[in-house]
Amino acid sequence: MATGNPFNSILKTLERSNGGEFGKYYSLPALNDPRIDKLPYSIRILLESAIRNCNEFEVKSKDVEKILDWENTAPKQVEIPFKPARVLLQDFTGVPAVVDLACMRDAMNKLGGDSNKINPLVPVDLVIDHSVQVDVARSANAVQANMELEFQRNKERFAFLKWGSNAFHNMLVVPPGSGIVHQVNLEYLGRVVFNTDGILYPDSVVGTDSHTTMIDGLGVAGWGVGGIEAEAAMLGQPMSMVLPGVVGFKLTGKLRDGVTATDLVLTVTQMLRKHGVVGKFVEFYGEGMSELSLADRATIANMSPEYGATMGFFPVDYVTLQYLKLTGRSDDMVSMIESYLRANKLFVDYSEPQSNRVYSSYLELNLEDVEPCISGPKRPHDRVPLREMKADWHACLDNRVGFKGFAIPKEAQTKVVEFSFRRTPAQLRHGDVVIAAITSCTNTSNPSVMLGAALVAKKACELGLEVKPWIKTSLAPGSGVVTKYLQNSGLQKYLNQLGFHIVGYGCTTCIGNSGDIDEAVAAAIIENDIVVAAVLSGNRNFEGRVHPLTRANYLASPPLVVAYALAGTVNIDFETEPIGVGNDGEKIYLRDIWPSNEEVAQVVQTNVLPGMFKATYQAITQGNPMWNQLSVPSGTLYAWDPKSTYIHEPPYFKSMTMSPPGAHGVKGAYCLLNFGDSITTDHISPAGSIHKDSPAARYLMERGVDRRDFNSYGSRRGNDEIMARGTFANIRLVNKLLNGEVGPKTIHIPSGEKLSVFDAAMRYKSEGQDTIILAGAEYGSGSSRDWAAKGPMLLGVKAVIAKSFERIHRSNLVGMGIIPLCFRAGEDADTLGLTGHERYTIDLPSSVSEIRPGQDVTVVADSGKSFTCIIRFDTEVELAYFDHGGILQYVIRNLIGAEQ
């Protein structure tokens, strides 16, 4: 059982310089341990948390020693507990999290426990930001029009979240229309240092969105976790994690003129992908840090999931403190933050000699070597230098279908499609841009690239350049602050002139909320098999994510988004080819409209002001009239409506008893799907539009929902019936059982019938047959999407056998009771001669006490083949989750057990 904290002897008082005290804190220097000075700053945060939460039960003294001895223990993959200071949610993940909490209360009631024990024990910040669809664009009224549509579609979801904010303690809900969760976190929610009941400690956060890492740019340790893991953290459960290695990334020099923070982050992403940082922290340091604004740091930290790291961490220094003041944090708060971090060896002062910190491995980048670039057409880490873009595009047209190929025959590559756009003759070619979106938390929080884009627009307008009217242009700021400085600078009108009107405040095109493109354009694309492009300032460009009809999707800085919109095509060499023709008939090149770094810096300095942040965030929790008028029921137990197509009680706990089901193997399972490499969570559980011919559409139409009201899968995540039907519903899914055919189908092996994945899974379940999935490398990469594990569980999938897993997705599978297995190095389904038509048996002991994390397991196929896999339960705690049938069942039984 828990005892008092054995480290209370190092509890010290932090004095104010003018007398009085800030509070008490657990002092790392008071340990008098020379190993602390060698620890990376990111590991020191884990150390402080372990010391502060040590009770010799959930967190033990030996865990503290493991972290202190990081240099020796990290290579051994040791397990440690971690209790984050808070949890961050957005609405797509927040709705299912609140659904699960409501369900857990019901389960506690049925099992005789106190349902009020299901309450967040740490602060929970929930930002409603993922519901904005770009239905209306290129209009001065776009914001209001899109918000009205947003509320019409999502009224039930919003009311449910509003109920949750009242029914559960410690939960702050930021209403829709406020901004993107990660920018709001950076500019407003991030505490950097907490002062709770007189105890000071570092802010740390886990979030149900993989880009929670953006807060690492502020020196707050944060990363994405699965929704189910976050729910356990909310309820006070320590997170079990492997003590990570830390890659030291040294930055030197400064960016050349004309190079943006986006160019830098795409370069860093490619470098770190190549280095291999999955499951590791990356910590940035070096003299180049002084050349990076905090917004630049946040841009790099944001894309940690794209380079595969758990965190991309920037320790707090003077740049951080200046940003805190800029964004309206009080002088007293900033003084407390600096005083505490300095006292506890968590502050970097580059004016002082630096201790020689030890890292697991090292990388270095001279910022002067970064050049303008974009990434695509299908993955964030496929960086293309801008000077090579035209050649790369032609290679992609030639290459066989893959991450860098579309296999367009040579004779078809110059095809010109004539069509009529609003009674005006128009043309479409391969590579033409049909969506250009300044969007995503990655860049909209960075004034230099946002104002840089506006300056490009100004110069283009003054020279008479225009954007073709059929290109869907949009601007979705990450917070109201962006609008204030764009208007204050007088530059918003130029973005408007080119069609980049503000469409809303939230996560739009980057998550797949791009809305429809014009019917005439869509018809021209579909009927002529044209490979058109989207260019967006986002962080994800996986095929099928941005829009079903844009097979090529490129990530670019906001200024380049404007440039490609003006050019109208990605098939251009900006160095040698004009971007357009000006008023006087002269050819205009990109260099003619590109601002210098000095121009951008001057506009930033004069227009990004502290008062803008204060004014924006003083009003943020007041909501808006539509939010404030939502009426919600009172009561701590939710009254489920069985007719609702948005909020539905899931079946996770319906047959639950106080006795854990125990460990289990898999016997004679059929292969539901056979995949290659890089199957993302977008493939597994898409967030975008619901296709009219899908099982989910069928379900909605049977319940009287009109097609125009389908909304997106992301917005329907509170309904398990729809999400089960949406599992593996991505229209770009490549399943080897289909022999080259692309789409959300599979073969029902016993009958040989081709069915939707959902229908095949339901037939297997009705026949009493288990199923498994075969996969290649990086299975589950992309967003930290808990439905990518919940969905397969509801389909009856018992195990996934892959070459490798993305970190968060593997954890999610464990949390839902699905067995993750890895082929041995050098082996996969193809090398073993597996076709997916076999039946598979996985023998496991009936007691978890006989299973070791990472042990070898034999898999036997009915074809006579047998092979060895590694079981990817990585910690003892994960084995306990498996024993209980999942993490939430484990939490409920433990809470009831503690009562007894």
C-alpha angles and dihedrals in degrees: 000000000000119000135185119294109277089205097061088110090074094052103123136181120246108217125209115236090235095047133280124063140272093213141272129302141182102256118220093192089055088067087071089212115148091206091074094071090057095050120103111249091245090058091048088062090055088048094053091048092051092049094047094047097040111132099148088248115064091011119026136194089248089060089056089051091050090056094044088053091047094135090064102028102046094070088054094061094236120183123240134176120238129191112197119213093233145354127238124206136178122204099259088058096025095064095056090043092055089043089055093047090050090049091049089054089053091048092049088052093050092048092050098255131129105270092200088070084077095085132117111265093192127048113280118202114195118187118191101217111125101074100078111113117192093232093140119041137160090036135113088224095051097111096054094039094051092045092052090051090045091056093044091055099037105033092115093049093047092049089051091053090047088053089050092052088057099037096050126055123229094027122128116192116198106205125238118276093042101102144266115324095237095048091047087049091052098044100036121359099050109101098183087197126029125211106196120170090339095308118117120209139152119276111246128170143188117200137191091234118075091225091066080107089082088086089064086079087067092052092257113130106233139149143163124271134174118277092246092052090048091052090055090049090051089056092055099261114145114240113239111222139163110251099253131228114239124224112210109218113194118202122199136172125013137276117274121243112283094022116118136207087251090059088051095050093048089052092048090047092055093046094050093044088055093046093051115237105167110146092009137107118238115209121194123213142145139092091294088071091079089061093056121084117218089253089056090051091049090051090056093043091049093064096053090116090055092055090040102243125134088226140003097204131197112187117226115271138150092293088059093050092050090051091050089055092046092053094053103261108152122258090241091053093048090048091052091048094051094043094049097044093047092048091050099045092250098114126086117215107186090191088069129066110274123233115236102258117196122231132187091236137349139233130177134197129184104214089215089069094062114106133187111281147151132209131232162343091216111352134048095228096053093097119189121193108233091237090059098043099102093050091045091051092053090048089052091053089052099042122093115262110290142098090311101028147071102175096225110172114246093242091055098047095086094045114142117203117204117208140154120251112192091332092310121113111249139175135214129197137175108284096025114145115240098164125041113173133177095203147125135072089261093077111007090076091059113085093193095063095036093052088039089059090049091052090051088052092049094051091045093051093048089054093048100251120153139191117238108258095234093060108100103228123183143167118207110180117208092226142000089261090075091057091049095054094041090053094041090054092050090234102111091081091063092052088049091051089058092047098261094129118161107265100182145309110271148055107318132149095010092062093043097266091125094125124216124321118223113292093234091053092045092050092050090052096046099041094048101034093236119177101224127180141232119202116197139164090233139115103237129057104160114155113273093015105095097039132335092239100047105084091172116057124175130193113218142157116273092254090054091048087059091045094052091046088055092046091047092212143060088217093091139105103217092198097059106017127068120245089217146315122281133222092274094050092256120139112251120211129198090252089060093063101031114108123224120246088248092056091050094046091051093052091047093050095050099040110034102079136172092237090064092060093045093049093047097049099038086067099037100095093043088076124199132285094267092052094043092052093057109113116210134184121255123228134086096250117068120236102225117215109212090201094057116113092194106044118036133162107249121220099237097115103025097108096028120136131178090261114086113234092230132217120322139182130214123256127199094338122177122228108251094186136004113206139182126216131318101024102171131205085253088063092047099042114007119207097199136080124335109241114234093235097046128112088247090055090049090052092050095046091050086059095050099259112149117229093244088059097051091104115186135308088246092058091048096055091113089068115072093191091062095039093052088053090046093054110115089000095131109131091219095056113138111205116179091213087071095058098231101331113129123218146072096300137107141181120261094222101209094053100026090229121148109230140160110276091248094050092048091049092050091050091052090049092049089051091051093245125144120220137207135191127230116208145167131228126326094018110184098018118158128042121022091247115170091193087065084071100029092052097054090045090055089048089057099254109158102180143011118210111197141157089239141343134223108248101244096041093053088052091049092052090053090048090056095046097254115140113237114206129180126209114236116267111286094018133099139150092284097049089047091051094242115156099181092246091099128093116241133214122192113190115209130166115259091236124062088215086074094053122082124201109263096008124153118263128191119230117197124198122202088237087075095257120126128182140176124248134181114242108230100214091125101186140031089247091058089054088054089053089051090050090055095045093250145351097273093051088050091053094048094049091047093050092050090044090053090054091054 
